[in-house]
Amino acid sequence: MREPFPNRTTGTGLVFGRITPEQPLVVTSQMAENGVIISDGIESDYLEFNSGACATVTLADRQGRRVV
């Protein structure tokens, strides 16, 4: 999955869902190389995410707050 929306290139199959404590989102990379995960929009703060690597997205114990 490259973009959070479907397009002709990526063939995105999952575009909506709900994460619960009992059912986290588990994503497995199928990219042979150059796969990355960026969670906060800062490209230099990435995690490598190449073929076979799994990422599990769960709910946090604490709730974040945004201050503008």
C-alpha positions as a printed Julia matrix, in Angstrom:
68×3 Matrix{Float64}:
   0.0     0.0     0.0
   1.57    3.26   -0.98
  -1.24    5.76   -0.75
  -4.19    5.7     1.64
  -6.59    5.71   -1.3
  -7.22    3.38   -4.24
  -5.57    4.06   -7.59
  -4.72    2.11  -10.77
  -1.06    1.6    -9.89
  -1.28    0.19   -6.36
  -4.49   -1.79   -6.63
  -5.43   -0.96   -3.05
  -7.9    -3.49   -1.66
  -8.48   -2.22    1.88
  -9.6     1.39    2.17
 -11.73    1.42    5.32
 -11.87   -0.47    8.58
 -11.95   -0.32   12.33
  -9.1    -1.06   14.71
 -10.1    -2.44   18.1
  -8.09   -3.83   21.01
  -9.2    -7.3    19.94
  -8.56   -6.78   16.21
  -5.48   -4.73   15.28
  -4.49   -3.97   11.68
  -1.6    -6.18   10.52
   0.16   -5.21    7.29
   2.81   -7.4     5.61
   5.21   -5.84    3.11
   5.48   -7.32   -0.37
   8.07   -4.8    -1.56
  11.38   -6.45   -2.45
  13.37   -3.33   -1.55
  13.06    0.36   -0.67
   9.88   -0.19    1.38
   9.36    2.27    4.23
   6.76    3.21    6.83
   6.26    6.9     7.6
   3.78    7.58   10.4
   4.06   11.29   11.07
   4.81   12.82    7.67
   8.52   13.35    8.41
  10.28   11.37    5.69
  13.65   11.24    7.48
  11.97    9.51   10.46
  11.08    6.27    8.67
  11.22    2.55    9.38
  12.42    0.08    6.74
   9.54   -2.11    5.56
  10.77   -4.64    3.03
   9.42   -8.01    1.87
   8.16  -10.2     4.71
   8.24   -7.47    7.37
   5.0    -7.08    9.35
   3.61   -3.94   10.98
   0.87   -4.14   13.58
  -1.26   -1.04   14.21
  -3.08   -1.01   17.54
  -4.8     1.5    19.77
  -2.56    3.46   22.11
  -2.93    3.26   25.89
  -3.01    7.07   26.03
  -5.01    9.53   23.96
  -3.14   12.25   22.09
  -4.23   15.88   21.98
  -3.52   18.37   19.26
  -2.82   21.96   20.27
  -2.88   24.67   17.6
